[in-house]
Amino acid sequence: MDTIVNPEIVPASYVDAHQTVQVLDPETRAAVLSVVTTHDAPALPVVCAPGVDAPDLVGELWTLDGTHLGPASGVGPDLGYYRLVAPDGERRLVISAPERFTQPERGWGWAVQLYAARSRDSWGIGDFGDLATIARSAAHAGASSVLISPVHAAAPVPAQQSSPYSPASRQWLQLLHIAIDDVPGAADVDLGDLAARGRALNGERRIYRDSVWELKLAALERIWAATKDRLPVEHDVFVAEGGEDLRRFALWSALAERFGSAHWRGWPERYHRPEDAESFAVENADRVAFFMWAQWVADVQFGAACTAGATIVADIAVGFDSSSADAWANQDLVSFDYEVGCPPDRHNLDGQKWGLPSINPTALVGADFKPFIGMVRSALRHAGALRIDHVMQLWRLYWVPLGGHAAGGVYVHYPTEALLAILRLEASRTGAWVVGEDMGTVAEGVRETMAEYGMLGYRAALRLPVDQFPEAVMGASSTHDQATVAGTLTGSDNEDLRRIGKSANFEQLEGVRRELAGVAGVDLDQPIGRAEIERAVVAQYTRLSQCRARVVLASLDDAGAVAERPNMPGTVTQWPNWCLSLPRPVEDILAEPLAVRLAEVLDARRH
């Protein structure tokens, strides 16, 4: 059989953020086409809605566990996943999903980099206990939601990954966010020495994840040793529900720990594939069980935080690290010779490479979308809403050859209809609403499709004037990749950009600064202190409060008058990306006059 080549999966050109047609390098395009084409390309799923005519539903319908439901009726079945066997024997996944997402009410919330939101009780990093505090405070002030940075899992190795957007797994949780004092059994174990050292880490604004992990791992090990023979039934239920996915992640964690590295291709060859590592699992059963228990602890604490007050909006990263557990477990779906990024645009003149391997869309269809479904289902296990970072991942992803320049990539298209249906189905199970971050280079028709299905968009005032925000969006002053209000007003963000040698449109940035100063009534020719920054913060969020956006977010960085960005895109060592905490304990910032004033301004939206 000849290889099936679908040239539309890798178009020959694309329209960039400047509305200029960019023609792709023919050799790169041909190479990527050879990766995403196959001799036996799987059929795309049938997407339908319950009770709605579905002409493609012809044949025999089965449940995924093998129960025969009889002939397909040509009408969408009840919500869920099915298998259709057509008269010619072709097998297709069936996704029966609601036609629209649930919608949130008009309101406001806080945007929080959780790792940065330390309290006095934290061990050097914000944790799930701190998140519960924030959620309670937010609800008390009238907020309906709290958007958090991704809480995806990291590798349990001495060199901890700083970026929450380069996870080891998007299905499991970050153990660094465990609040040790709240772990079941912690009160029965002497942790005084570790607690003192952990809280001492709060004395520096820089977050040292390696030190945090050393202390929290030691604490978890002490608690595990004291409690593993009397674990509650809830733990056993969690492990049973996690099934092979949880066991495999715990096995990867034990292997990464043993070899001191998450880079599984550097491990002994006999452990390169999960199915070949069973002997290690048997020999290290206690350690595998430890990591499953640790995930249960994290899950219980995250669940408690998600029910403490305002709705928690979980952030889903665009991918996972090439050395991750997700890559190890799904390596047949991953193209390791390419990384995901984005082409140059007006805000990132050099383009970006994110160090995340590319998922093969053809292989994803062949796997019945199992990793995607698992990721979404896990994210919605407790959170009441989702933000999809770089929502274009549902339509297309920009593949850049390893070692190549970001401008030399190609766009690869994904099975959008099926991915959106999975999101609608999984969100409907919990009543969650969904936001897609649709900034940057957005393909034609994407926003129209989002609106059709009821997915909110995302807008930032530093990119688009507030009075141009549409209604069906989540609005903010800036993102984690952009300047804060204090950094903009004082000009310190421009100074930071110049100091580290990052390309930027400084004329445009200066224009934004002057416009903000004008709205706040701040004279840029005079010294700018705390009072001027607070006036600018209140002025900015007064504008946001009055905009049409369905939900408006206030950044805790702005509430704390923080000048530095959380992340400087396109940098590795030039900036302390994801490593700066809030300058004061989060409970203090939430009680300070500026945060209280912002809450009053934004709470007017509800009325």
Secondary structure, DSSP 8 states (H G I E B T S, - for coil): ---B--GGGS-SEEE-TTS-EEE--HHHHHHHHHHH-BTT-----EEE-TTSB-TT--SEEEETTS-EEEE--SB--SSEEEEEE-TTS-EEEEEE--SS-----SEEEEEE-GGG---TT-SSS--HHHHHHHHHHHHHTT--EEEE---EE---SSS----TTS-SEEEEE-GGG--GGGSTTGGGS--HHHHHHHHHGGGSSB--HHHHHHHHHHHHHHHHHHHTTS--HHHHHHHHHHHHHHHHHHHHHHHHHHHT-S-GGGS-GGGSSGGG-HHHHHHTHHHHHHHHHHHHHHHHHHHHHHTSSSEEEEEE-S---TTSHHHHHTGGGEEEEEEEEE---SS-TT-EEEEEEEE-HHHHHHTTTHHHHHHHHHHTTT-SEEEETTGGGGTEEEEEETTS-GGG-EEEE--HHHHHHHHHHHHHHHT-EEEE---SS--TTHHHHHHHHT-BEEEETTTS-GGG--SSEEEES--TTS--HHHHHHSHHHHHHHHTT----HHHHHHHHHHHHHHHT--TTS---HHHHHHHHHHHHHHHHTSS-SEEEEEHHHHTT--S-S--TT-SSSS-TT-B--SS-HHHHHHSHHHHHHHHHHHGGG-
